[in-house]
Amino acid sequence: MNPPHQLRFAELSAKTMTALLAGDLVAARTESGVELGGLFVGDRAKWLWNYRLEQLRTQPEAAPWIAQAVLSGPSDTVVGYAGFHGPPDADGMVEVGYTVDPRYQRQGYAKAILAALIERITADPAVRVLRATISPDNAASLATIAPFGFTQNGEQWDEEDGLELIFERPV
């Protein structure tokens, strides 16, 4: 798969996430060195930063895996955020998560982000399986993963998102 966008990722530190939780974009931009926008301070994002900060308190080694801004092109336009739910578990599984800013949706960014994350974990011998969990009603996300060789192997109930289909692919 040849993604249409050249992306890079900028790790979001605990200080950046704390500023985002407070709704302080100026402090978050200063701390991260990235031009973060409103997507990073919405209700859904605040839930995520709160969750990730708690995760870092108990699992500091997860930092490089869990929260990154996604930047596109030579101007480093911030198009979303992405990462994994944590480092590989005992079975070598990581679960992917990504959000594309609504201003950049339907432009190929989700597939480009997923391709870049797959490329990253392919180089890590500790990762053997990539998981994605998606609501059965989320046609856009189901279409995003379709060309990447995922196989549905179950479903689960998520307290935040409701019913999710579980997809996995070998790395």
PyMOL commands that set and color helices and strands:
alter all, ss='L'
color gray80, all
select helices_A, chain A and resi 14-21+25-32+38-41+43-58+60-66+102-104+109-122+139-148
alter helices_A, ss='H'
color red, helices_A
select strands_A, chain A and resi 7-11+68-72+77-84+93-100+129-134+151-158+162-170
alter strands_A, ss='S'
color yellow, strands_A
deselect
rebuild
show_as cartoon
